[in-house]
């Protein structure tokens, strides 16, 4: 009985020991999906915008020939208008962020930090576009660029180079000559605030001109409906026999 039990249990023992001693397989990682690239060669068909412009122009040639150039003009002018608005918005963001960044740099200079350390501290804590440009400048310094050169290239990495150039010049001069840069930053902050005040005054003077068309477009129809139309209706009623 004992021998027969061992013979019957031998296959189960072999399978169990072999399963325990089997090496573990490395987990199979999922493969990244293969993105089909568009063919680089060959002629491409017309874009959707071109098709829409051609279709609208052909429809207007049949319905209203005078309005046929409107789709073409819109396709040419709208991208330029959109690009101009984006550029103006980006410049306004840099101009709005500049006074705060200059004040933070002045505080860092008053605390005894060097220009490079001040740029690092302000760039790491500022979330505006100019703070990001300072962080990029400090990153270039860490990669081996000279600090003065990296600071002089700061305006080129912003959307409003003319506004940032005095700050970049003050920081680069302080790095090259080793002079205290807090007084220079105070003067830059004063100039920046004066420029922001002038820009605000110019924007306030442009408000009445921008409101002229909406006021005329809303007031003139109401004036016509409330004054001219009743007089015309009354006159026509009196003329009717």
Residue pairs with C-beta under 8 A, 6 or more apart in sequence:
46 54
49 75
52 71
53 71
53 72
53 75
56 70
56 71
57 68
57 69
57 71
57 72
60 67
60 68
60 70
60 71
61 68
87 159
90 129
90 159
90 160
91 159
91 160
91 163
93 128
93 129
93 159
94 128
94 129
94 130
94 158
94 159
94 160
94 163
94 164
95 160
95 163
95 195
95 196
95 199
96 128
96 196
97 126
97 128
97 129
97 130
97 131
98 130
98 160
98 163
98 164
98 167
98 192
99 189
99 192
99 193
99 196
100 126
100 128
101 122
101 126
101 128
101 130
101 131
101 134
101 167
102 167
102 185
102 188
102 189
102 192
103 189
104 121
104 122
104 125
104 126
105 118
105 119
105 122
105 167
105 171
105 185
106 182
106 185
106 186
106 189
108 117
108 118
108 121
108 122
109 115
109 118
109 180
109 181
109 182
109 185
110 182
113 121
115 147
115 151
115 171
115 174
115 175
115 181
116 138
116 141
116 147
116 175
119 134
119 137
119 138
119 151
119 171
120 138
122 131
122 134
123 131
123 132
123 133
123 134
123 135
123 136
123 137
123 138
124 135
125 131
126 132
126 134
126 135
129 158
129 159
130 158
130 164
133 154
133 157
133 158
133 164
134 154
136 157
137 150
137 151
137 153
137 154
137 157
138 150
140 150
140 153
141 147
141 150
147 172
147 175
148 172
148 175
148 176
149 172
151 168
151 171
151 172
151 175
152 168
152 169
152 172
153 168
154 164
154 167
154 168
154 171
155 161
155 162
155 164
155 165
155 168
158 164
163 192
163 195
166 188
166 191
166 192
167 185
167 188
170 181
170 184
170 185
170 188
171 181
173 179
173 181
173 184
174 180
174 181
174 184
